[in-house]
Each structure stands twice: as C-alpha cells, then as structure tokens.
Amino acid sequence: MANVIRRQTPAARLGRGLLYGVLILAALFYILPLVVMLMTSVKPLSEISAGSLLSFPQNPTFAPWTKAWGEACTGMRCDGVGGYFWNSFAIVIPAVLISTTIGALNGYALTKWRFKGSELVFALMLFGCFIPFQVVLLPMAQTLGWLGISSSRAGLILVHVVFGIAFTTLFFRNFYVGIPNELVSAAKLDGAGFFRIFWRILLPVSAPIIVVSVIWQFTQIWNDFLFGVAFSAHNTQPVTVALNNLVNTSTGVREYNVDMAAAMIAALPTLVVYVLAGKYFVRGLTAGSVKG
Amino acid sequence: MRDSLPMKNTSATPLGAGAKRSTPSGGLQAWLPRLVLAPSVAISLFFVYGFMLWTFVLSLTSSRMLPSYDFVGFGQYSRLMANERWWVASTNLMIFGVLFVLICLVIGSLLAILLDQKIRQEGALRTIYLYPMALSFIVTGVVWKWLLNPQLGIQAMVQGWGFESFRFDWITNPDMAIYTLVIAAVWQASGFVMALFLAGLRGIDDSIVKAAQLDGASLPRIYWRVVMPCLRPVVFSAVMILAHIAIKSFDLVVALTGGGPGYATDLPATFMYAHAFTRAQIGLGSASAMLMLGGVLAILIPYLYSELRSRKHG
C-alpha cells in the first residue's frame, strides 16, 4: 500500500518522526520483557533485591543458569529442568515426524485422488482443529490407561499425533490443491501408482509446506502444557510442566534469577526456530489459524 | 492467505477418475487413497467425536474420583449453574475474552497500518512484534508474574524513579488480577494480529487507494473508509482465532496467577481441570467441558456458515 508522498515540509517531517516514535515504543513493549528476563537470569540475588528491573547486571553470573539446568527443585525432586528439556525433545521429535508424514499422505489423497465423500472426510477431520481439548481429557486418560501407556512418553506422543494430524492434513491439503493436476493425471495414465506419484511428483515440490508443518507442530507440541500436565509422571514431564513446578515450588528464598533462567531454557528452542525460520513460522500461523 | 482457503478448485475429479480405470492394478489403486485415509478417519471418529460423546455421557453421571455410570440426568449441569465458582469463571472469561480480542484488534491493526508506511527496518520491527507468539504461555506467565510482582517488578521500579505513590499491584488484588491476564495475553498475541492485518493490507489493490487519494481524501480517512472495509475477512478471522485462544486459555492462568487470589482469576478451562483432576468431581468437570465445547461451537458455526456462503457467492 505505502502511498506516502515524501514532501519535506516540517509538518510531514514531524509526522514521520511521530510515526517512528510510536513504532519504537511498541517495539520496546514487546522486547523489554525478554530483556528483563535475560538480565535477571544473570544477576546474583542480592543485586535483584537491591536494584531495579532495568538496571544492568553489575556482576553477571552464569550460576542461575547452571542451577536451573541441573539443581533447582521442581516439586519433590531437585535436579533442574535439564532432564525435562530432553524429555520435551524425546516427545516432540517423533510426534512432529509422524504427524507431518500422515498429514502429507492425507493431503495428497484428499486432493489428487478425490473420491465420493472425500470432502466430507476432510470436513470431519478439520473439526479436530477447533475443539477445546478439555472435552477429550478424561476419556483420553482412561484410554491411555487401557493401552498401558499412561504417564509415558509414548502416551504423550500418541496424544500429540492424534490431535496434530487435523492441522497437518489441513496444511498439506491446502498446499496440494494449488499443485496442477496435469502431471499427476499424466503419471496415472502411464500406470504410476499412488505412492510412486507421491514420491516422484508431489514430494519434490513439498519442501515449503513441510517446513511450515514441522515448525507449526514443533512450536505447538513444545509449548503444550495441558496434555503434559494431565498425562505425564514426574520422569516423563515436558519442560513446560517442569518450569511451572519450579516456579511454584516454595522452599526458602524465591530465586527469581533461577526462575528466569529456567524460563529462558524452556523458551530457547522455539525462539531459535522463530529467528531462523520466521518467514515459515508466520506462514504456518496464518495458514493454520485462519482455518484453525 | 488466499491460498489457505480449503475446498477450492475442485476440477480434479473427472480426470483422476478416468485415469484410475485404465491402470492394470485398478482395483487396489482405487482403494489405496481410502486405505491411506482410513486410520486418520478412524482416529478422528474415536478420539474426537467418540471422546466428545464419552465426555457428554460422563457429564450425565455422578462420577467423582473415578468414572462411574449411574446416571443422574442433567443434575451435574444444574449443580454447575448453582456453583458460584463456575459463575466467577464464566464472568472472567467474558471480561478476559472481550478485552483480549478488542485490544489485540486495535493494537494489531494500528501497528500494521503504521508499518505499512514504507518504514525503514520494517522486517526487524515485525520480528520484534511477533516473537512472543513463539513462546509458551507458561513462559509468558512466568515473565509477567515477575514484572507484575509489586515488591520487585514494575511498581518497585517506578517508585524507585521517585514516584513514591505509584501503585501497580493488580496481580495481588482480586478485583484487578483478571486484567493482568489481559495484559500478558495481549503482549503475546497482538503481534500475530498485526501479521494477519499486514498480510491483508499487502493484498489490497493499490489503484483503489490511489483513486481515493486523487479525490483528495486524507490518509486516515482512506484507511477508515476504503481500506478497512476490504479487510473485513481478516477482522473476522482474527476475532475467531482470538476468541478460540481465549476460551482455551489455561496455561497462562496457571503460570501467571494460579487462578488466584483465591479463585478470582479462574477461567472455565482451569475450573474444568481442577474439578476433573484434583477435586475428584469428574461428573461436574465433564459438564463444564461440554459447556466449553458449546461456547466454541457458538462462535465456530456462524463463522463456518459465512465462509461457506461467501464461497458460494464468490
């Protein structure tokens, strides 16, 4: 849009100045909590109680980070959030890979092999994007028990796959709808089968949507708290649950620097993904959320 | 964003169907797509629709610690209606939801319009506005709990600047704590609304705006009268997503206020969790979950309806 004609009148200059002023103020609103979190996480406790939020660390120390990683108490245990950080990875990686693979095949079958009722199948699955998960918690707990995987990583992986495929199917379906059908039809005439066409024609052009799907699923599952807190035991907790326990464990002095370091640890993987692949992150958010 | 509309371009059927019959292994090939979809359909039928029904059944029983199946009709729903804490939670959701959606829309659209004025470093600013959306609500809650802490946070900082009488202790005040949830949630999600609006703005045809400019309309007037009406679908999507986030809000409450002081900041999602998992009230918890589902459907159905209608007309 941008139709500002740059006249160098004083009024126009004032307007530009004001514009940048507002934008920078807004940027401060978003960035300052992160800055405070980071600065607090490297201050000794004495400096926190004596100084103010925005005072620069005088004697930066990495001790809160090592404590948050390996020694801080999360509930009954005092071994930091490090183990739970790896727990999260052990849950997230299989769940992302499985749900993305299933979503890709679903999206392909729904667009390039349409059959009577395929639109209905899609609508049926899409509904899974919208439900409030509270409505599945209790039956899920019982089902995981029957399957013998309650409070296990396998159970959490299953839950995330089950409720992730609605989103991944949506992503891939909407992407494959835009791929011309001519190539697929020609391949079908040549006698190529379902998986061969997928492997040779669709998959080579799918890189962008795979990235979107992987990033979306990664952030969703990494940031999950509800399923994590409902379906995990102390040794299978994801890092979000451990962080919440750490912050709410009341033993002696509140160590705000350790809290902030633990929060940084829990936030880092998704922040790194966002910084490295922000473009795809935005695309996933808009594609996923406009319909989901 | 246009690409994300489901169910467009349905011209594939005749070609695909014709080709299938001519392949040697036509029988299996015709069934393969359905076989591939079958597990997902089964999962969806069982884990989504089956579980919804199951929760509904539980909500009709007197289940407490464990699910039991002695039915009490809609007794749990009338207990819920008589439960003061449920009303606090529902009222909180109204306050939180309305403020959260409105403020996000205002901030998001304003930032998008300002960013759309050929700004230097637009990419960097956009990244900064949007990054909170990558964080977990638990992280957001932990950070804002620290910022809002009256002894060490923002209140203490401003008092330290010499404004001794400055008060910002909402998080410990039962009447004001709900607004701290709004602040933290707006911080997290408004950048995302900005991204939605910016994408919408970039999709608008320049010539409409140029024409309005030639007519001598001022810039604010052009945005209000010409551009905003074009963005109605974006507003609609944003409202829908934000309302959905609001109804599902659970982690933020747990991390920021723990539902407190007392149960002053309880939301239906935390109410449901507390009753179903820690207070041994499975029947009552299920009833509250069903009402949450009803709330989501109440915003979802008009949305889907208008989507389908606009597709028929467009």
Interface residues (C-beta under 8 A of the other chain):
Chain A: M1 A2 N3 V4 L19 Y20 V22 L23 A26 A27 F29 Y30 I31 P33 L34 V36 M37 T40 I48 S49 S52 L53 L54 I102 L105 N106 A109 L110 T111 K112 W113 R114 F115 S118 E119 V121 F122 L124 M125 L126 F127 G128 F130 I131 P132 F133 Q134 V135 V136 L137 L138 P139 M140 Q142 T143 V162 F163 I165 A166 T169 L170 R173 N174 F175 V177 G178 N181 V184 S185 K188 L189 G191 G193 F194 F195 T219 W222 N223 D224 F225 L226 V229 A230 T240 L243 N244 V247 N248 Y256 D259 M260 A262 A263 A266 A267 T270 L271 V273 Y274 V275 G278 F281 V282 L285 T286 A287 S289 V290 K291
Chain B: M1 D3 S4 L5 P6 M7 K8 N9 T10 S11 A12 T13 L15 G16 A17 A19 K20 S22 T23 P24 S25 Q29 A30 L32 P33 R34 V36 L37 P39 S40 V41 I43 S44 L45 F47 V48 G50 F51 M52 W54 T55 L58 P67 I107 L111 L114 L115 D116 Q117 K118 I119 L125 T127 I128 Y129 L130 Y131 P132 M133 A134 L135 S136 F137 I138 V139 V142 V143 W144 K145 W146 L147 L152 G153 I154 A156 M157 G160 W187 G191 F192 A195 L196 A199 L201 R202 I204 D206 V209 K210 Q213 L219 V227 S237 I241 H244 I247 K248 F250 D251 V254 A255 G258 P268 A269 M272 Y273 A276 F277 I282 G285 S286 S288 A289 M290 M292 L293 G295 V296 L300
